Amino acid sequence: MTHLVLALDFGGTKLSAALFDRAEHHDGRPRRLDLRREWTAAGADADSEWSTMLRLARGMLAGRAPAAVGVSFGGPVDHDAGLVRLSHHVRGWENIPLRDRLMAEFDAPAVVDNDANVAALGEWRFGAGRGVDDLLYITVSTGVGGGWVLGGRPWRGHDGMAGEIGHTVVDPAGPVCLCGKRGCVERLASGPFMAADYEEAKGRKEDGEAMTGRDMAEAAASGDELAQAFLLRGAWALGAAIGNAANLANPQRFILGGGVTKSGEAWWVEVRRAARATALPEVRFDIVPAELGDDAPLWGAVALTDL
């Protein structure tokens, strides 16, 4: 009997396939994943991504049959139907029955979910959420999104839209977000938006290139007070949203991942301060960094197959 789980990650900019041997992992702690990864080609569409992923997966399997297939997809997914609703990055994924395609291809059960939910499962099962039954995983990078685990199970909400903490409004008079509302966490705390606000206030770099979130974080670390102000404003916005989520759902832990979380200790201090100031004194929780990095969706895809 095979114990191999095939884990697939259809990310916004890269495709990854990994193998996990259940027989070799008894204590729930992560070891090394055997994986292959390839950047999404310019002009890629759903058909070309499907072909690339099959090539990666078959290369990993080397003729072996998987016991199950777990999938993280970077876009809205109907988990119950195994249907990809769309991709925000690659054309042609509208209403694709990805679960059924994979089951037919590999003759094994398959499970599909969106990347935030899957990463949350990965951290819960193998990372910073081990031993915690109620948590919210939040990624703070080019956008701000999240995934819930409540009672040791993923919680997706009525339409699968639970976890959109990036569109929690914390400043109704704030700048306009891409969603059309003002003062969303994503508008204030994501890397590109913070960099754009910093650039508008300070001007472009000497080489004429647009500012990036990393540029702003480096400027803040070197003592640039304007960069520090935008970074801490974003940390405050995220912390306020976390405090409100703590009051609403009372999770034990918030796990934060993504590039912006690497912005330095002052950022973490402000997130925790704002969260604690917003939450009721009686509401207990902690805020910790994610442990699995870019591999969280792959580990989560493994966990999906065990639910």
C-alpha positions in Angstrom: 0.0 0.0 0.0 1.4 3.4 -0.9 1.8 6.1 1.7 2.8 8.9 -0.7 0.9 12.1 -0.7 1.3 14.4 -3.8 1.1 18.0 -2.7 0.7 20.7 -5.4 0.8 24.5 -5.1 -0.5 26.6 -8.0 0.9 29.9 -6.8 0.5 33.3 -8.4 4.1 33.3 -9.8 5.3 29.8 -9.4 4.2 26.1 -9.5 5.4 23.6 -7.0 5.0 19.8 -6.6 6.2 17.8 -3.5 6.0 14.3 -2.1 5.3 13.4 1.5 5.6 9.9 2.8 3.1 9.3 5.7 5.0 6.2 6.7 8.1 8.3 7.6 6.4 11.1 9.5 4.9 9.9 12.8 5.2 12.9 15.2 3.6 15.6 13.0 6.7 17.7 12.8 8.0 18.8 9.4 11.1 17.4 7.9 12.4 18.1 4.4 9.9 18.0 1.6 11.1 16.5 -1.7 9.9 19.1 -4.1 10.3 20.6 -7.6 9.5 24.2 -8.3 9.2 26.3 -11.5 8.4 29.9 -12.1 5.3 30.7 -14.1 6.2 31.6 -17.6 5.3 35.0 -19.0 2.0 34.8 -20.8 1.0 31.5 -19.2 -2.6 30.4 -19.2 -4.5 27.6 -17.4 -3.6 25.0 -20.0 0.1 25.7 -19.9 0.1 25.7 -16.1 -1.7 22.4 -16.1 0.9 20.9 -18.4 3.8 22.2 -16.4 2.3 20.9 -13.1 1.7 17.5 -14.6 5.4 17.4 -15.7 6.6 18.4 -12.2 4.3 15.9 -10.5 5.2 13.0 -12.8 8.8 13.8 -12.3 8.4 13.6 -8.5 6.4 10.4 -8.6 8.8 8.6 -11.1 6.2 6.0 -11.9 4.8 5.6 -8.4 1.1 6.1 -7.6 0.0 8.5 -4.9 -2.4 7.6 -2.1 -3.9 11.1 -2.3 -3.4 14.5 -3.9 -3.7 17.8 -2.0 -3.8 21.1 -3.8 -3.3 24.7 -2.8 -4.6 27.2 -5.4 -3.8 30.9 -5.6 -7.4 32.2 -6.1 -11.0 31.6 -5.1 -12.0 27.9 -4.9 -15.2 26.1 -4.3 -13.8 23.5 -1.9 -16.9 21.3 -1.7 -17.1 21.0 -5.5 -13.3 21.0 -6.1 -13.8 23.8 -8.5 -11.4 26.7 -9.2 -13.5 29.9 -9.6 -10.7 31.9 -11.1 -7.1 33.0 -10.8 -6.2 36.6 -10.3 -2.8 36.1 -12.0 -3.3 33.6 -14.8 -6.1 33.6 -17.4 -8.3 30.6 -18.3 -8.9 29.2 -14.8 -12.5 30.2 -14.6 -14.7 27.3 -13.3 -12.1 24.6 -13.9 -13.0 21.3 -12.2 -9.5 20.8 -10.9 -10.3 18.1 -8.3 -11.9 15.9 -10.9 -9.1 16.4 -13.4 -6.5 15.3 -10.8 -8.5 12.3 -9.7 -8.8 11.2 -13.3 -5.1 11.8 -13.9 -3.7 10.1 -10.8 -6.5 7.6 -10.0 -6.4 8.9 -6.4 -8.7 11.0 -4.2 -7.9 14.7 -4.5 -8.7 17.8 -2.4 -8.5 21.4 -3.5 -8.6 24.7 -1.5 -7.4 28.2 -1.8 -3.8 29.1 -0.7 -4.6 31.1 2.4 -6.8 28.3 3.9 -4.2 25.7 2.9 -1.3 27.6 4.4 -3.2 28.0 7.6 -3.6 24.2 7.7 0.1 23.8 7.1 1.0 26.0 10.0 -1.6 24.3 12.3 -0.5 20.8 11.5 3.3 21.2 11.0 4.3 24.7 12.0 3.7 27.5 14.5 0.1 26.3 15.2 1.0 22.8 16.5 -1.1 22.0 19.6 -3.5 24.9 19.0 -7.1 24.2 17.8 -8.2 27.8 17.2 -6.1 30.1 15.1 -6.0 32.7 12.3 -3.1 32.6 9.8 -2.4 35.9 8.2 -0.1 36.6 5.3 1.2 40.1 4.8 3.0 40.6 1.5 1.8 42.0 -1.8 -1.7 41.7 -0.2 -3.1 40.8 3.2 -5.2 37.6 3.5 -5.9 34.9 6.0 -7.2 31.4 6.8 -9.0 30.1 9.8 -8.6 26.9 11.7 -11.4 26.6 14.4 -11.9 23.6 16.6 -9.1 21.8 14.7 -10.9 22.2 11.4 -10.6 24.7 8.5 -13.4 27.3 8.7 -14.3 28.7 5.3 -17.5 30.5 6.0 -20.8 30.4 4.0 -19.3 31.2 0.6 -15.7 30.2 1.3 -14.8 33.8 1.9 -13.8 33.6 5.5 -10.4 35.0 6.4 -10.4 38.2 4.3 -8.9 40.2 7.1 -7.1 42.4 4.6 -10.5 44.1 3.8 -11.3 44.8 7.4 -11.8 48.6 7.5 -9.7 50.2 10.3 -9.7 53.8 9.1 -13.0 54.8 7.3 -11.4 58.1 6.3 -8.2 56.5 5.0 -7.0 56.0 1.5 -9.0 54.1 -1.1 -8.3 50.4 -1.5 -8.5 48.5 -4.7 -11.8 47.0 -3.5 -13.3 50.5 -3.4 -13.5 50.9 0.4 -11.4 53.3 2.4 -8.9 52.4 5.1 -8.7 48.6 4.6 -5.9 46.8 6.3 -4.5 45.8 2.9 -4.4 49.4 1.7 -2.4 50.4 4.8 -0.3 47.4 5.6 0.7 45.6 2.4 4.2 46.1 0.9 3.2 47.7 -2.4 0.8 50.1 -0.9 3.1 51.2 1.9 5.9 51.7 -0.7 3.6 53.7 -3.0 2.6 56.0 -0.1 6.2 56.4 0.9 7.3 57.2 -2.7 4.5 59.7 -3.1 5.7 61.5 0.0 9.4 61.2 -0.6 9.8 60.9 -4.4 11.3 58.2 -6.5 14.7 56.6 -6.0 17.7 58.3 -7.6 17.8 55.7 -10.4 14.1 56.5 -11.2 12.9 53.1 -10.3 9.6 52.7 -8.3 9.9 52.1 -4.6 9.3 48.5 -3.4 8.2 47.3 0.1 11.8 46.1 0.6 13.2 49.5 -0.3 10.9 51.1 2.3 11.7 48.5 5.0 15.5 49.0 4.4 15.0 52.8 4.6 13.2 52.4 7.9 15.9 50.1 9.3 18.5 52.8 8.4 16.7 55.4 10.3 14.5 57.1 7.7 11.7 58.5 9.9 9.2 58.8 7.1 9.6 55.2 6.1 9.3 54.2 9.8 6.1 56.1 10.0 4.5 54.3 7.1 5.7 50.9 8.3 4.3 51.5 11.8 1.1 52.8 10.4 0.7 49.5 8.6 1.6 47.6 11.7 -1.0 49.5 13.6 -3.7 48.8 11.0 -2.9 45.0 11.1 -2.8 45.0 14.9 -6.2 46.8 15.1 -7.7 44.2 12.8 -6.2 41.4 14.8 -7.7 42.8 18.0 -11.1 43.0 16.5 -10.8 39.4 15.2 -9.8 38.3 18.7 -12.9 40.0 20.1 -15.1 38.4 17.5 -13.9 34.8 17.3 -11.5 34.4 20.3 -8.8 32.3 18.7 -5.8 31.3 20.8 -3.2 32.3 18.3 -2.5 34.5 15.3 0.3 33.4 13.0 1.8 36.0 10.7 3.8 35.2 7.5 4.8 37.0 4.4 7.6 39.4 3.4 6.3 42.4 5.4 6.7 40.4 8.6 10.5 40.5 8.1 10.5 44.3 8.5 12.1 44.3 12.0 11.3 44.2 15.7 9.6 47.6 15.8 7.0 46.3 13.3 6.2 43.3 15.6 6.1 45.5 18.7 3.5 47.8 17.1 1.4 44.9 15.8 1.2 43.4 19.2 0.6 46.7 21.0 -2.2 47.7 18.7 -3.8 44.3 18.9 -3.7 44.3 22.6 -5.1 47.8 22.8 -8.0 46.9 20.5 -9.0 43.6 22.1 -10.9 43.3 25.4 -8.6 42.8 28.4 -10.2 39.4 29.1 -9.5 38.1 25.5 -6.3 36.1 25.6 -4.2 35.3 22.5 -0.7 35.4 21.2 0.8 36.6 17.9 3.7 34.6 16.5 5.7 34.4 13.3 5.0 31.6 10.8 7.5 28.8 10.7 7.1 27.2 7.3 7.8 30.1 4.9 7.1 29.6 1.2 6.5 25.9 1.8 3.4 26.4 4.0 0.9 25.8 1.1 2.6 22.5 0.3 2.6 21.3 3.9 -1.0 22.4 4.1 -1.9 20.5 0.9 -0.6 17.4 2.8 -2.8 18.2 5.8 -5.8 18.6 3.5 -5.7 15.0 2.5 -6.0 13.9 6.2 -9.2 15.8 6.9 
